[in-house]
Amino acid sequence: YMMPYMSIMSPTPQAALSAVIMSAVVKSVIFPKDLMAMKGTDAIIGWGTGVGTAVTSPTLGFAIGLILVAATSALKPKSKKD
């Protein structure tokens, strides 16, 4: 008998899930201590992926990170093994 009123309640689960995700992630977004501790090419990849994700979408941000990994590994000097 409550089915006519379910259209009002349909956004509620999505909003609750969003609130849980935001409460879990917001501290790491405001104070990215793990990202701040990175050095060298790891920092370039980490910051590039983070900024790419923030500016675009998570899928494109992940792709940007993969491109940065490929580019930095291709540009690293090869070590000579004797």
C-alpha positions, 0 to 999 in steps of 0.5 A, a space after each residue: 500500500 506504500 508503493 505510490 509513495 516510493 518515488 519520493 523515497 528513491 533518492 534517499 539511499 543514494 544520498 545516504 551512500 554519498 554521505 557515508 563516502 564523503 565522511 570517509 574521504 573528506 579528511 584525506 582530501 583536505 589533508 593528503 599526508 600520504 600524497 605530501 610524503 611522496 618524492 620524485 616520480 611517485 609525486 608526479 604520478 600521484 599529484 597528476 592523478 589526483 588533479 586529473 581526477 578532481 578536474 575530470 572524472 574518476 575514470 579519466 583521472 585513472 587514465 591520466 595516472 596510467 598515462 603518467 606511469 607509462 610516460 615516466 617509465 619510458 623516460 627513466 634511464 635504463 640501468 646497465 647490468 654487467 
